[in-house]
Amino acid sequence: MSAAGKSEVREPRWLDGDQLAAWRGFMRLLQQLPAALESQLQQDAKLSFIEYHVLAHLSDQPGRRMRMSELAVLANTELSRLSHMVGRLEKRGFLRREPDPHNGRYTQAILTEAGYAYLAGAAPGHVARVREVFVDVLTPDELRTLHRISDKVLARIEDPQG
């Protein structure tokens, strides 16, 4: 508060032209890249981008299994929404759910052999599309820089005080 008893209003730190251009370009990328990848996945594999992401992540886990709550964090979605998606993937025979053997209060999503085989069939087309629209348009130095940038921004999001 100032001497007159009124709170001081701080002027916002507006973005300059270069900062605004970078921010807007990044936001367009965030909007358009998942749609470009989803289009290929839907056409070639009848999977959404998030379904593919969940199946791929499960394929990398020990026993191809993971707690639903951890998978929801990875998928950046609510547990109830993930549960509906897992239900659809279960109907296709790609996943099954079981109680966590270490703590029965949790449920695990498990990638089935059929799900793994389907993912293996979908992966080449997806990787080709990722290369086409993302990897191959960047130099190795740009990819390394993007990796560092991503790590820095994620670290700030995960620890705002850091």
ABEGO torsion letter per residue (X at the ends): XBAAGBBBBBBBBBBBAAAAAAAAAAAAAAAAAAAAAAAAAAAAAGBBAAAAAAAAAAAABBGGBBBAAAAAAAAGBBAAAAAAAAAAAAAAGABBBBBBAABAABBBBBBBAAAAAAAAAAAAAAAAAAAAAAAAABBAAAAAAAAAAAAAAAAAAABAAX
